Amino acid sequence: MTNDKRAVPALFIIYFLSGFTALLYQVVWQRMLGLFSGSDVRSVTIVVASYLLGLGVGGWLGGWISDRLSNRQAVQIYSCCNFGIAIFAICSRFLFYDLLFLQGKSLAQSPAMMLAIVFFSLLIPTTLMGVSLPLVTKATSRHAEGAAARIGLLYGLNTLGSGLGTLVSGWYIIGTFGYEKTVYFGAILSAVVGIIAWSISRRFQSNRPVFVASNTAIRSLRSRSLWQWCCLVFLSGFAAISLEIIWFRVLDTVLQSIAYTYAHLLAFILVGNALGSIAGSVTIRFIHQPRKVFFAIQAVIAAYALISIWLISIYWQSHPTDLRTDIGYIDLNNITSIVIFRYVVIPSVMLVLPNFWLGFYFPLVQKAVQTEDNQIGQRVGFIQVANILGNTTGSLLTGLVLLDKFGTAGSLRFIAWLGLGFALLCFNLRKDKLKSTLAIALAVIIAVFPNNTRLWAALHGIPAAQYFLAAEDSTGVAAVTEVNGQGTLLASGQAQASFPYMQVHALLGSLPALIHPHPAQVIIIGLGSGGTAHTAGVNPLTQQVKVVELLGAELTVLRQYAQTPNGQPLKYLFEDPRYKFIVGDGRQELELSQQQFDIIEADAIYPWRSRAGMLYSQEFFQAVRSHLAPGGMFVEWNVGLGTAQTFRSVFPYVIQLSMSGDLHVLIGSDRPIDFNRQQLLTKLGDVAVQNFLAKASVNVAAIRQDVKAAQVNFYSHAKDGQPQPVNTDLFPRSEYYLNQGKS
């Protein structure tokens, strides 16, 4: 291996650093590719699965070549891999944004084509990352005896670096410097790792191992035990990623997902996994029956996942006032105990312990399979590939099928049954009463675990006796609840709107439709409660209204709620033949459309929400402008955080209507906008308009009063100049408001 005592610790340190960069890249590339593939859950699932597949290819390749290399060669190739990753990172903005998104967005229409393109676009860096573990393992371990502990420590340090990378990049680096500069920073770190690895490689032995290709060695590699372990690790990887998807869905709802949430939660998972692997590498010598311990760990993880989510839902339901917020906004000047509880305690309880055990079994499996000196790298690679294939399968099956068909509760039961199967393999029910009791307890928990509606009612903090209607599919969770005759729409945990329609939504929908002289073609991005989309059809001249909603479950729950007395206006909405409802990414739908519209409106979400920057960027506004018919108007709620300035940077003519309820509406066009207050009031007095709004249960008198009192501000490039944008696709400052200060 090496006689230099400093060489191996140095290699461990830079392997930790390469873990840091790997997750930094994942967070950024996932967002860049999301512009091409769309920001819906299905597209994110495809990106994650492609990333994992690439790592699997790398693991297989690394396992195949590592046993044929000397220690020095293994470190040198690891060095070259990091140089390759650095070069790719520098080019990634051009590939993912300029080429795929700006030039090839039409290719994302087919899910199969999208998967293939995303996979091959990520193949080079992820393969180079996947190659690393077998290479570094073989460079530091030339004998099977004791290799498991060292492999577990390597894996743990790399994963710990990944946890730190996602935490620092998610909370600071991305929000401070933007996506493009972040990948350049990552490229510098990867290059530093490559330089250090190359410089220390000469301290490792250069004598090449004798690669034994005898029948005995081949039989050993094809041994029944090895492939059994690969199958078990595949199933464990399947369960692990499935639970991760479920954990994220639950915590996205509980925490009111914002731009920082994904990296924040992923850090808990990775740190737990890393600590478990390090602990396993230390204690592995005391474990003499790895298979039984492995089975027990899988059963415990399944039981813990069900119990922790169930208990948290019960606690949430009993403390709705203290714990629920409607907007998810974090104020750094007011970090209360409740904020700490939500962002630290709840994720710790749900994520750290099960992921600790998932990390713990990694060196355990290595102890079971590492029996041949000349196959260390290959066996690391095989186990790595088996785990990643399980991850990939679980990501696609759970993200796209199980959640869609069975919801969160049903998917959890499926994973729990898998855990129970592991328990039955582990325990002799006749001889070990304690373990048999655990298996029976897990079966009972599965049987009494609440159904989907009860579970989501609790996680939304809704009392058991209160009206609650929920829908869930692969895109997310939506619900409607009622208190004292007033309904509330909940989308991914966020209270979005009320029933009857809120006045602000009636204004957002109806006023632009009445200001435009002939709004024949209208598209609304975001359905929400239906209030904005519904009232956008108020003008009798409107021929079609397209409504694009990212959360398909929202459309399902609103159709169900339309059958209730309070949801009657929704029934008129869904029966109106002018409306066409589309489940998908609104921006992607618009950019792929060949149609031009008289009115385009984004029914706004709060700009600090995760991925909201896609609807507040200069590039999105430019895409909108290119799809407006001559004299067409784009309408958006001015939610601050640079929205108005970015808006005015694109549209030559802008008006802002300021009305009651702190509502500020931005209307942009390529031509001067004629805001004629008296003409608008006259249109509101039209019988057809009044009848339409009456069916929508809209207070016409209140709208007239708002029109009379509205303050109107006019802006134009000719008069006020063209400001610089605040938000861009590659730097959505509004999402990362904690890093920007007040705007």
C-alpha positions in Angstrom: 0.0 0.0 0.0 2.4 2.8 1.2 5.1 3.3 3.8 4.3 7.0 4.2 2.0 7.3 7.2 0.7 10.7 6.0 -0.3 9.5 2.5 -3.4 7.5 3.5 -4.8 10.1 5.9 -4.3 12.7 3.1 -6.3 10.5 0.7 -9.0 10.1 3.3 -9.2 13.9 3.7 -9.5 14.6 0.0 -12.1 11.8 -0.4 -14.1 13.7 2.2 -13.7 16.8 0.1 -14.8 15.0 -3.1 -18.0 14.1 -1.2 -18.5 17.7 -0.5 -18.3 18.6 -4.2 -20.5 15.7 -5.4 -23.5 17.0 -3.5 -22.8 20.6 -4.3 -23.0 19.5 -8.0 -26.1 17.4 -7.5 -28.1 20.3 -5.9 -27.1 22.7 -8.7 -27.3 20.4 -11.7 -30.7 19.1 -10.5 -32.0 22.7 -10.6 -30.4 23.5 -14.0 -31.8 20.3 -15.5 -35.1 21.1 -14.0 -35.4 24.1 -16.4 -35.1 21.6 -19.3 -37.1 18.7 -17.8 -39.7 20.7 -15.9 -40.1 21.4 -12.2 -42.8 18.8 -11.5 -42.1 15.9 -9.2 -42.0 13.4 -12.1 -39.2 15.4 -13.8 -37.2 15.7 -10.5 -37.6 11.9 -10.1 -36.1 11.3 -13.6 -33.2 13.6 -12.8 -32.4 11.9 -9.5 -32.7 8.4 -11.1 -30.4 9.4 -13.9 -27.8 10.7 -11.4 -28.0 7.4 -9.5 -27.7 5.3 -12.7 -24.5 7.2 -13.6 -23.1 6.5 -10.2 -24.0 2.8 -10.7 -22.2 2.7 -14.1 -19.1 4.2 -12.4 -19.3 1.7 -9.5 -19.3 -1.2 -12.0 -16.5 0.3 -14.1 -14.4 1.1 -11.0 -14.8 -2.4 -9.6 -13.7 -3.9 -12.9 -10.5 -1.9 -13.3 -9.4 -1.3 -9.7 -8.1 -4.8 -9.0 -5.8 -4.6 -12.0 -4.0 -1.5 -10.8 -1.2 -0.8 -8.4 -1.9 1.5 -5.4 -0.2 4.4 -7.2 -2.2 3.9 -10.4 -5.5 3.7 -8.5 -4.7 7.1 -6.8 -3.6 8.6 -10.1 -6.8 7.5 -11.9 -8.8 8.9 -9.0 -6.9 12.2 -9.5 -7.7 12.2 -13.2 -11.4 11.5 -12.4 -11.5 14.7 -10.3 -9.8 16.7 -13.1 -12.5 15.3 -15.5 -15.3 16.3 -13.1 -13.8 19.8 -12.8 -13.7 20.2 -16.6 -17.3 19.0 -16.9 -18.4 21.3 -14.2 -17.0 24.3 -16.1 -18.9 23.2 -19.2 -22.1 22.2 -17.4 -23.8 25.7 -17.7 -23.4 25.5 -21.5 -24.6 21.9 -21.7 -27.5 22.0 -19.3 -28.7 25.6 -19.8 -27.6 27.0 -23.1 -27.8 23.8 -25.1 -30.5 21.6 -23.5 -32.8 24.3 -22.1 -32.5 27.2 -24.5 -32.0 25.1 -27.7 -33.5 21.7 -27.0 -36.4 22.2 -24.7 -38.8 20.6 -27.2 -37.0 17.2 -26.6 -38.5 17.1 -23.0 -42.0 16.4 -24.3 -41.5 12.7 -24.2 -40.7 11.2 -20.7 -38.6 8.4 -22.3 -36.7 10.9 -24.4 -36.2 13.1 -21.4 -34.9 10.2 -19.3 -32.4 9.2 -22.0 -31.2 12.8 -22.5 -30.8 13.6 -18.8 -29.1 10.2 -18.2 -26.5 10.7 -21.0 -25.9 14.4 -20.1 -25.0 13.3 -16.5 -23.2 10.1 -17.5 -19.7 11.5 -17.6 -19.5 13.2 -14.2 -21.6 10.6 -12.3 -19.5 7.8 -13.8 -16.3 9.5 -12.7 -17.8 10.0 -9.2 -19.0 6.3 -9.0 -15.5 5.1 -10.1 -13.9 6.7 -7.0 -15.0 4.4 -4.2 -13.5 1.2 -5.7 -10.4 3.0 -6.7 -9.7 4.6 -3.3 -10.7 1.3 -1.6 -8.2 -0.6 -3.6 -5.5 2.0 -3.0 -5.8 1.7 0.7 -6.7 -2.0 1.1 -4.7 -4.8 -0.5 -5.9 -7.5 1.8 -9.4 -8.6 2.5 -8.8 -9.0 6.2 -9.6 -5.7 7.8 -10.8 -4.2 4.5 -14.4 -3.8 5.7 -13.5 -1.4 8.4 -11.5 0.8 6.2 -14.1 0.7 3.4 -16.8 1.7 5.9 -14.6 4.6 7.2 -13.9 5.8 3.6 -17.6 5.6 2.7 -18.6 7.4 6.0 -16.1 10.2 5.5 -17.2 10.7 1.9 -20.8 10.8 2.9 -20.1 13.1 5.7 -18.4 15.4 3.2 -21.6 15.1 1.1 -23.8 16.1 4.0 -21.6 19.1 4.7 -21.6 20.0 1.0 -25.4 20.0 0.7 -25.8 22.0 3.9 -23.3 24.7 3.1 -24.2 24.9 -0.6 -27.9 24.9 0.1 -27.9 27.5 2.9 -25.0 29.7 1.8 -23.0 29.2 -1.4 -25.9 28.9 -4.0 -27.9 31.8 -2.4 -24.9 34.0 -2.2 -23.3 33.4 -5.6 -25.9 31.7 -7.8 -25.8 28.4 -9.7 -23.2 29.3 -12.3 -20.6 30.5 -9.9 -21.4 27.6 -7.5 -20.4 25.0 -10.1 -17.2 27.0 -10.9 -16.4 26.9 -7.2 -17.0 23.2 -7.2 -14.7 22.9 -10.2 -11.9 24.6 -8.3 -12.4 22.2 -5.4 -12.4 19.1 -7.7 -9.2 20.4 -9.3 -7.6 20.8 -5.9 -8.6 17.2 -5.0 -7.1 16.1 -8.3 -3.8 18.0 -7.7 -3.4 16.7 -4.2 -4.2 13.1 -5.2 -1.7 13.2 -8.0 1.0 14.7 -5.7 0.6 12.1 -3.0 0.2 9.2 -5.5 4.0 8.8 -5.7 4.0 7.8 -2.0 1.9 4.7 -2.8 3.5 1.5 -4.0 3.9 1.1 -7.7 4.2 -2.6 -7.9 1.3 -4.0 -9.8 -0.8 -6.7 -8.2 -1.0 -10.1 -9.9 -4.6 -10.3 -11.2 -5.6 -13.9 -10.7 -8.0 -15.1 -13.4 -8.0 -18.7 -12.4 -11.2 -20.8 -12.3 -11.1 -20.6 -8.5 -11.1 -16.8 -8.6 -13.9 -16.7 -11.1 -16.0 -19.1 -9.1 -15.3 -17.0 -6.0 -16.5 -13.8 -7.9 -19.6 -15.7 -9.0 -20.3 -17.2 -5.6 -23.8 -17.7 -4.5 -23.2 -15.8 -1.3 -21.9 -12.7 -3.2 -25.0 -12.5 -5.4 -27.3 -13.1 -2.5 -25.8 -10.1 -0.8 -26.2 -8.1 -4.0 -29.9 -9.0 -4.1 -30.3 -8.1 -0.4 -28.5 -4.8 -0.9 -30.7 -4.1 -4.0 -33.8 -4.5 -1.9 -32.4 -2.4 0.9 -31.5 0.3 -1.6 -35.0 0.2 -3.0 -36.5 0.6 0.5 -34.0 3.4 1.5 -34.7 5.6 -1.5 -38.4 5.0 -1.3 -38.4 6.1 2.4 -36.3 9.1 1.4 -39.0 10.2 -1.2 -41.7 9.7 1.5 -39.8 11.6 4.1 -39.3 14.5 1.8 -43.0 14.5 0.9 -44.0 14.5 4.6 -41.5 17.1 5.6 -42.1 19.3 2.6 -45.7 19.6 3.9 -44.7 20.0 7.5 -42.0 22.6 6.9 -43.8 24.6 4.1 -41.1 23.8 1.5 -38.8 26.7 0.6 -35.6 26.9 -1.5 -33.5 25.9 1.5 -35.6 22.8 2.5 -34.2 20.2 0.1 -30.6 20.7 1.0 -31.4 21.1 4.6 -33.3 17.7 4.8 -30.7 15.9 2.6 -28.0 17.0 5.1 -29.8 15.2 7.9 -30.0 12.0 5.8 -26.4 12.1 4.7 -24.9 13.0 8.1 -26.9 10.2 9.7 -25.8 7.8 7.0 -22.1 8.9 7.5 -22.2 8.5 11.3 -23.7 5.1 10.9 -21.0 3.9 8.5 -18.2 5.3 10.7 -19.7 3.6 13.7 -20.1 0.4 11.8 -16.5 0.5 10.7 -15.4 0.7 14.4 -17.7 -2.0 15.7 -17.6 -4.4 12.8 -15.0 -6.7 14.4 -17.5 -7.5 17.2 -20.2 -8.7 14.8 -20.0 -12.4 13.8 -23.3 -12.9 12.0 -23.6 -10.0 9.5 -26.6 -11.5 7.7 -28.8 -11.6 10.8 -27.8 -8.1 11.9 -28.5 -6.9 8.3 -32.0 -8.4 8.4 -32.7 -6.9 11.9 -31.6 -3.5 10.7 -34.0 -3.5 7.8 -36.9 -4.5 10.0 -36.1 -1.9 12.6 -35.8 0.9 9.9 -39.2 0.0 8.5 -40.8 -0.1 12.0 -39.2 3.2 13.0 -40.3 4.9 9.8 -43.9 4.1 10.3 -43.9 4.9 14.1 -42.0 8.2 13.7 -44.2 9.5 11.0 -47.3 8.4 12.8 -46.2 9.9 16.1 -45.2 13.2 14.5 -48.6 13.4 12.7 -50.4 12.9 16.1 -48.3 15.6 17.7 -48.8 17.9 14.7 -52.6 17.4 14.9 -52.6 18.3 18.6 -50.5 21.4 18.2 -51.7 23.1 15.0 -51.7 26.7 16.3 -48.1 26.5 17.6 -46.5 24.6 14.7 -48.3 25.4 11.5 -47.5 28.4 9.4 -49.2 29.4 6.2 -46.3 31.0 4.2 -43.2 29.2 5.4 -41.2 32.4 5.7 -38.1 32.4 7.9 -37.2 35.6 9.6 -33.6 35.5 10.8 -34.3 38.2 13.3 -37.0 36.1 14.9 -35.7 32.5 15.3 -38.0 31.2 17.9 -38.1 27.8 19.6 -40.9 26.8 17.3 -38.7 27.4 14.2 -35.9 25.4 15.8 -38.4 22.6 16.6 -39.7 22.5 13.1 -36.3 22.7 11.3 -34.1 20.8 13.7 -36.0 18.6 16.1 -38.6 17.1 13.7 -36.1 16.3 10.9 -33.7 14.8 13.5 -36.4 12.6 14.9 -37.6 11.4 11.5 -34.3 11.1 9.6 -31.2 10.7 11.6 -31.7 7.3 13.4 -33.0 5.3 10.4 -30.2 6.7 8.2 -27.7 5.9 10.9 -28.6 2.2 10.6 -28.6 2.4 6.8 -25.0 3.6 7.0 -24.2 1.1 9.7 -24.9 -1.9 7.5 -22.5 -0.8 4.7 -19.3 -2.0 6.4 -21.3 -5.0 7.7 -22.0 -6.1 4.1 -18.4 -5.5 3.2 -17.3 -7.8 6.0 -19.5 -10.5 4.6 -18.3 -10.2 1.0 -14.6 -9.3 1.3 -13.0 -12.7 1.3 -10.6 -12.5 -1.6 -7.5 -10.2 -1.7 -7.6 -9.9 -5.5 -11.3 -9.0 -5.7 -11.6 -6.2 -3.1 -12.4 -3.4 -5.7 -14.7 -5.6 -7.7 -16.7 -6.6 -4.7 -17.0 -3.0 -3.5 -18.2 -2.2 -7.0 -20.7 -5.0 -7.1 -22.3 -4.0 -3.8 -22.2 -0.3 -4.8 -24.0 -1.1 -8.1 -26.6 -3.3 -6.4 -27.4 -0.5 -3.9 -27.6 2.1 -6.6 -29.8 -0.1 -8.9 -32.1 -0.5 -5.9 -32.1 3.2 -5.4 -32.9 3.9 -9.0 -35.7 1.3 -9.1 -37.1 2.6 -5.9 -36.9 6.2 -7.1 -38.8 5.5 -10.3 -41.3 3.0 -8.9 -42.2 4.9 -5.7 -42.0 8.4 -7.1 -44.0 7.6 -10.2 -46.2 4.6 -9.3 -46.6 3.8 -5.7 -47.4 7.3 -4.5 -49.7 7.8 -7.5 -51.7 4.6 -6.8 -51.5 4.1 -3.1 -50.5 7.5 -1.6 -48.0 8.0 1.2 -49.8 5.7 3.7 -50.1 2.9 1.2 -46.4 3.3 0.1 -45.3 3.2 3.7 -47.2 0.0 4.3 -45.5 -1.5 1.2 -42.0 -0.7 2.6 -43.1 -1.9 6.0 -44.1 -5.3 4.5 -40.7 -5.5 2.9 -39.2 -4.8 6.4 -41.4 -7.5 7.9 -40.1 -10.0 5.3 -36.5 -9.2 6.4 -37.6 -9.7 10.0 -39.0 -13.1 9.2 -35.8 -14.1 7.5 -33.8 -13.0 10.5 -35.7 -14.5 13.4 -36.5 -18.0 14.5 -40.0 -17.3 15.7 -40.2 -20.4 17.8 -36.9 -20.0 19.7 -36.5 -16.2 20.1 -39.6 -14.8 21.8 -38.2 -11.2 21.9 -37.5 -11.1 18.2 -40.8 -12.8 17.3 -42.6 -10.2 19.4 -40.9 -7.5 17.4 -42.0 -9.1 14.1 -45.6 -9.4 15.4 -45.5 -5.8 16.6 -44.4 -4.6 13.1 -47.3 -6.6 11.5 -49.8 -4.9 14.0 -48.4 -1.5 13.3 -48.9 -2.1 9.5 -52.5 -3.2 10.1 -53.5 -0.2 12.3 -51.5 2.5 10.5 -53.9 5.3 9.5 -55.2 5.5 5.9 -54.1 8.3 3.6 -56.8 10.8 4.5 -56.4 10.4 8.2 -52.6 10.6 7.9 -52.7 13.8 5.9 -55.4 15.4 8.0 -53.1 14.9 11.0 -50.0 16.2 9.2 -52.0 19.3 8.2 -53.0 19.9 11.8 -56.7 19.3 11.1 -58.8 18.0 14.1 -60.3 14.6 13.6 -63.9 15.9 13.6 -63.3 18.7 11.0 -64.2 18.3 7.4 -61.2 17.3 5.4 -60.9 16.1 1.8 -57.5 15.0 0.4 -56.1 13.8 -2.9 -52.6 12.5 -3.6 -50.7 11.4 -6.7 -47.2 11.4 -7.9 -47.2 15.2 -8.2 -48.0 15.9 -4.5 -50.8 16.3 -2.0 -53.7 18.7 -2.1 -56.6 19.1 0.4 -59.6 21.1 1.3 -60.9 21.7 4.8 -63.9 23.6 6.1 -64.5 25.6 9.3 -67.8 27.5 9.9 -68.8 27.2 6.2 -65.5 28.6 4.8 -63.3 26.3 2.9 -59.5 26.4 2.6 -57.4 24.9 -0.1 -54.1 23.3 1.2 -51.5 22.6 -1.5 -48.4 20.7 -0.2 -49.3 21.9 3.3 -49.7 25.6 2.3 -53.0 27.4 2.8 -53.3 28.9 -0.6 -56.8 30.3 -0.8 -60.4 30.2 0.5 -63.9 29.3 -0.6 -65.8 31.3 -1.6 -63.1 32.8 -3.8 -61.0 35.4 -2.2 -61.4 39.0 -3.3 -57.8 39.2 -4.4 -58.1 36.3 -6.8 -61.3 37.7 -8.2 -59.5 41.0 -8.9 -56.4 39.2 -10.4 -58.6 37.3 -12.8 -61.3 39.7 -13.8 -59.6 43.1 -14.1 -57.1 42.1 -16.8 -59.8 40.3 -18.7 -61.9 43.5 -18.7 -59.0 45.9 -19.4 -57.9 44.1 -22.5 -60.1 45.1 -25.5 -60.4 41.6 -26.9 -59.0 38.8 -24.7 -59.8 35.8 -27.0 -56.9 33.5 -25.9 -55.9 33.3 -22.2 -53.5 31.1 -20.3 -53.2 30.9 -16.5 -50.2 29.3 -14.9 -51.4 27.9 -11.6 -54.9 26.8 -10.7 -54.9 27.5 -7.0 -58.4 27.6 -5.6 -59.7 28.3 -9.2 -60.6 31.9 -8.3 -58.2 33.6 -10.6 -58.7 31.2 -13.5 -62.5 31.2 -13.1 -62.8 35.0 -13.1 -60.3 35.3 -16.0 -63.2 34.1 -18.2 -65.5 37.0 -17.2 -65.2 38.7 -20.6 -67.8 37.3 -23.1 -65.2 37.8 -25.9 -62.9 35.2 -24.4 -62.8 32.0 -26.5 -60.4 29.8 -24.6 -58.7 29.7 -21.2 -55.9 27.3 -20.7 -55.1 26.5 -17.1 -51.8 24.8 -16.3 -51.3 23.3 -12.8 -48.1 21.7 -11.5 -49.9 19.8 -8.7 -52.2 17.3 -10.3 -53.8 16.4 -7.0 -55.1 19.9 -6.7 -57.2 19.4 -9.8 -58.5 16.1 -8.4 -59.5 17.6 -5.0 -61.2 20.6 -6.5 -63.3 18.5 -8.8 -64.4 16.5 -5.7 -65.1 19.7 -3.7 -67.1 21.0 -6.6 -69.8 18.5 -5.7 -70.4 20.2 -2.3 -72.6 23.3 -1.7 -69.6 25.5 -0.8 -67.8 24.3 -4.0 -70.7 25.2 -6.3 -68.7 27.9 -8.2 -66.1 25.3 -9.1 -68.8 23.2 -10.7 -69.5 26.1 -13.0 -65.8 26.4 -13.7 -65.4 22.8 -14.7 -68.5 22.8 -16.8 -67.5 25.9 -18.8 -66.4 24.5 -22.3 -63.9 27.4 -22.8 -61.6 26.0 -20.1 -58.8 23.5 -20.8 -57.0 22.1 -17.7 -53.4 20.7 -18.1 -51.3 19.0 -15.4 -47.7 20.0 -15.9 -45.0 22.7 -15.6 -46.6 26.0 -16.7 -43.4 27.5 -17.9 -42.5 24.4 -19.9 -46.1 24.3 -21.4 -45.9 27.9 -22.4 -42.4 27.7 -24.0 -43.3 24.6 -26.0 -46.6 26.1 -27.2 -46.8 27.5 -30.7 -49.7 29.7 -29.7 -49.8 33.4 -28.9 -52.1 34.7 -26.2 -53.9 37.9 -25.5 -53.4 37.4 -21.7 -50.9 35.4 -19.9 -51.1 35.3 -16.1 -49.1 33.6 -13.4 -51.3 33.0 -10.4 -48.4 33.8 -8.2 -46.9 31.8 -5.4 -44.6 33.3 -2.8 -41.2 33.9 -4.4 -39.3 32.2 -1.6 -41.0 28.9 -2.3 -38.9 26.2 -3.7 -38.5 26.6 -7.5 -40.7 29.7 -7.5 -37.8 31.5 -9.2 -38.7 29.9 -12.4 -41.8 32.1 -12.5 -40.0 35.3 -11.4 -36.9 35.3 -13.6 -36.0 37.7 -16.4 -35.8 34.8 -18.8 -39.3 33.6 -17.9 -40.7 37.1 -18.5 -38.9 37.2 -21.9 -40.5 33.9 -22.8 -43.9 35.3 -21.8 -43.3 38.4 -23.9 -42.5 36.2 -27.0 -45.8 34.4 -26.6 -48.0 37.5 -26.3 -50.1 38.5 -29.3 -49.6 42.2 -30.4 -50.9 44.3 -27.6 -51.1 41.3 -25.3 -50.7 41.6 -21.5 -48.9 39.6 -18.9 -50.3 39.8 -15.4 -48.6 38.9 -12.1 -49.0 39.7 -8.5 -46.2 42.0 -7.2 -44.9 40.0 -4.3 -41.7 42.1 -3.8 -38.2 40.7 -3.5 -37.2 42.2 -6.9 -40.3 41.1 -8.8 -41.3 44.5 -10.0 -37.8 45.5 -11.1 -37.2 42.3 -13.0 -40.7 42.6 -14.5 -39.9 46.2 -15.7 -36.6 45.1 -17.1 -38.4 43.1 -19.8 -41.7 44.8 -20.5 -41.5 48.2 -22.2 -44.8 49.3 -20.7 -46.0 48.4 -17.2 -48.7 49.5 -14.9 -49.1 48.7 -11.3 -52.6 48.7 -9.7 -52.5 49.1 -5.9 -55.8 48.1 -4.2 -57.1 47.0 -0.9 -55.7 44.1 1.0 -52.1 45.2 0.1 -52.7 43.8 -3.4 -50.4 45.2 -6.1 -51.0 43.9 -9.6 -48.4 44.3 -12.4 -49.5 44.3 -16.0 -46.9 44.4 -18.7 -47.1 44.8 -22.5 -45.2 45.7 -25.6 -47.6 48.6 -26.1 -49.0 51.3 -23.8 -51.8 49.9 -21.5 -55.0 51.8 -21.6 -56.4 51.8 -18.0 -59.7 53.6 -18.4 -61.4 53.6 -15.0 -64.8 54.7 -16.2 -64.8 52.2 -19.1 -63.9 49.4 -16.6 -66.7 50.3 -14.3 -69.1 50.3 -17.3 -68.0 46.8 -18.2 -68.6 45.7 -14.6 -72.1 46.9 -15.0 -72.8 44.7 -18.0 -75.5 42.1 -17.3 -73.4 39.2 -18.8 -70.4 40.1 -16.7 -72.5 40.4 -13.5 -74.2 37.1 -14.1 -70.9 35.4 -14.7 -69.4 36.8 -11.5 -72.5 35.9 -9.5 -72.2 32.2 -10.5 -68.6 32.5 -9.2 -70.0 33.9 -5.9 -67.9 37.1 -6.4 -68.9 40.4 -4.8 -69.2 42.7 -7.8 -69.8 45.8 -5.5 -66.5 45.1 -3.7 -64.6 44.9 -7.1 -66.2 48.2 -8.2 -65.1 49.8 -5.0 -61.5 48.6 -5.5 -61.5 49.9 -9.1 -62.7 53.3 -7.9 -60.0 53.5 -5.2 -57.1 51.9 -7.1 -53.9 53.7 -7.4 -52.3 53.4 -10.8 -48.6 53.9 -11.5 -47.3 53.9 -15.1 -43.8 52.8 -16.1 -42.1 52.7 -19.4 -38.5 52.2 -20.7 -38.8 55.5 -22.6 -39.8 57.5 -19.4 -38.1 55.6 -16.6 -35.3 53.7 -18.3 -34.7 49.9 -18.4 -33.6 48.6 -14.9 -31.3 45.6 -14.4 -33.1 42.4 -13.4 -32.9 41.1 -9.9 -33.9 37.5 -10.6 -32.5 35.3 -13.3 -32.8 31.6 -14.1 -29.3 31.0 -12.8 -29.6 33.3 -9.8 -33.2 33.4 -8.4 -32.4 35.9 -5.6 -36.0 36.0 -4.5 -35.9 32.3 -3.6 -32.6 32.7 -1.6 -33.8 35.8 0.2 -32.0 34.9 3.4 -28.7 35.5 1.6 -29.7 38.7 -0.1 -31.0 40.9 2.7 -34.1 43.0 2.1 -35.0 43.9 -1.4 
